Amino acid sequence: MPYSISWAEDQTLVHQVYIDEISRQDFEAMVCNSRRMLISVPHAADIIIEWQGRRHVMNDLSMFYGAIFAEKYVPPNQRFVFLVNMPAASRVIMQAMQRAAPRSAGSLYFVETVEQVHKLRTYLLDEKVKSV
């Protein structure tokens, strides 16, 4: 299987790992599995999407389709999406998708390591508490 998905941190963080190039069907399964996981908890949760192995996981057209597909499946308790080690060209496409798919691509954060996710997430949650 070219991907894995699991809970981390007391079911407040879904960790997706793309190990190799994925198909459209793999991507759709990952989106649906993430949604099922997120809606199974009564609190807000975040997603880490981590690229390992090959640098280019989906082609540009597939990424466009993926953001539009994911837009239909964003659960109400999804908060942040952290993209770890995403290829630079793919980042540009995802940033452009923020207008076309604001729910699935609107709260994206690009980082290089999972450790950076935890630091950034702590900062974002602290800032959110301060603004309330």
Protein Blocks (a to p, Z undefined) as FASTA:
>chain_A
ZZdcddeehiiaccdddfbdcdfklmmmmmmmmmmmmmmpcbdcddddddehjfblbdfk
lmmmmmmmmmmmmcfkbcbdcdehiafklmmmmmmmmmmmmmlmmmgccdfbfklmmmmm
mmmmmmmmmmZZ
